[in-house]
Structure formats: structure tokens, C-alpha cells
Amino acid sequence: MSKHNPAPSINIRRSSLGRARGLGAAKTGSAHWWAERLTSVALLPLVLYFVVSVLVLKGADHAAMVAYMAEPWNTVLYIALIAALFYHLDMGMQVVIEDYVRTDVIRITVLLVVKAGIALLALACLISVLKLAFS
């Protein structure tokens, strides 16, 4: 090339679809999306199980509830419900906060407070189930 003609450059033009394929700018978008969908699918039978167990235990006293929760499969299913429910809640709240809170410092603060609240509620539920299961 001569001194006055710069080296040829390649200008790649990509469509919006081409840029959107893959995982997005943060390289984690599709994993988060799939995790939300999987927890949604897991929650369907778990919530149905919860509703049925509430109907079965309607009017039961504390001793009946303790006996019900002492069964290993009931304890395991309730723990699975708690894990899926609060994980799904955490991911959904993260998306809402990231979409609607514009200031970085406020967004991070709100995310931390919400995540801490969700973790405390999940822990309280877990302790309640384990206390019933082992009493």
C-alpha cells in the first residue's frame, strides 16, 4: 500500500438478530432465562402438592401436622418447594430491579437488600419445616 492509501478495512455489518444471538452483552442472559423457566416447571407439581397437602391437613391439630411432616418424602418435597420458590423469586426480582432501577448505586443497594430479605425468608421457611420434621 502506498503512503497515501490506508490499508483496506473490513466493515462487518451484522443484523440485529445476528447481534442478539448468543448470550447477550453480559454472556449470562440465556442461563438466567433457562433457570427461570426450569424453576417455573419445577414449581408446577410442587405447588400442586402444597395445595393438596393443605387441603388434607385442613382442620388438623399440631400433632397431625408433626406426624405428616415427619414422613421423609413430605419433608423433602417441602424443602424442594422452598428452594425452587425462593430461587425463582430471587431471579424474578433481580430482573425487575435491573430493568426499572436506573441509578447504579441504588440498583446495587436494592438488589442486596431484596436478596438478603429473600434469603432470610427462605431460611425461616426451611427452619420451620425442619423443626416440624424433627420434633
Residue pairs with C-beta under 8 A, 6 or more apart in sequence:
1 7
22 30
23 29
23 30
23 31
24 30
32 91
32 95
35 87
35 91
36 88
36 91
36 92
36 95
39 84
39 87
39 88
39 91
40 88
42 80
42 84
43 81
43 84
43 85
43 88
46 77
46 80
46 81
46 84
46 85
47 81
49 77
49 81
50 78
50 81
53 68
53 74
56 68
57 64
57 65
57 68
60 68
65 132
66 132
66 135
68 74
69 75
69 78
69 129
69 132
69 133
70 132
70 133
70 134
74 133
75 129
75 130
75 133
78 129
79 126
79 129
82 122
82 125
82 126
82 129
83 122
86 118
86 119
86 121
86 122
86 125
89 118
90 115
90 118
93 114
93 115
93 118
94 111
94 114
94 115
97 107
97 110
97 111
97 114
98 107
98 111
101 107
101 110
